[in-house]
Amino acid sequence: MAHRKPNLPEKICAACGRAFAWRKKWARDWEQVRYCSDACRDGRHPAARARRRGGQATGQE
């Protein structure tokens, strides 16, 4: 079974709206982290595109 880390801080992704947890690589700039992945940061995620347009994500883009 994987080791669970229940006490890590979480944020909501500005693009897709999903929760994501702190990662060691973000330790120096956790306050500036806004996106859960490169895809959301670049707008490649369907939910990110829909959010930018103000619509719903359909997954058929």
HUQUIWO-V544274 format. One record per pair of residues at least 4 apart in sequence whose ideal C-beta (glycine too) atoms are under 8 Angstrom apart, sorted by the first residue. I is the first residue (numbers start at 1). J is the second residue. If there is no record, write none. Layout:
((I/J) (I/J))
This chain:
((5/21) (8/21) (8/22) (9/21) (9/22) (9/30) (10/19) (10/20) (10/21) (10/22) (11/19) (11/20) (11/33) (11/34) (12/17) (12/18) (12/19) (12/20) (13/17) (13/18) (13/19) (13/20) (13/34) (13/35) (13/36) (13/37) (13/40) (14/34) (14/35) (14/40) (15/35) (15/36) (15/40) (15/41) (15/43) (15/45) (15/47) (15/48) (15/51) (15/52) (16/36) (16/40) (16/45) (16/47) (16/48) (16/51) (16/57) (17/47) (17/51) (18/36) (18/47) (20/36) (22/26) (22/27) (22/30) (23/27) (26/30) (26/33) (29/33) (34/41) (35/40) (35/41) (36/40) (37/41) (37/45) (38/42) (38/44) (39/44) (39/45) (39/48) (40/44) (40/45) (40/47) (40/48) (43/48) (43/49) (43/52) (44/48) (44/49) (45/49) (46/50) (46/57) (46/58) (46/59) (46/61) (47/51) (47/57) (48/52) (49/53) (49/57) (49/61) (50/54) (50/55) (50/56) (50/57) (50/58) (51/57))
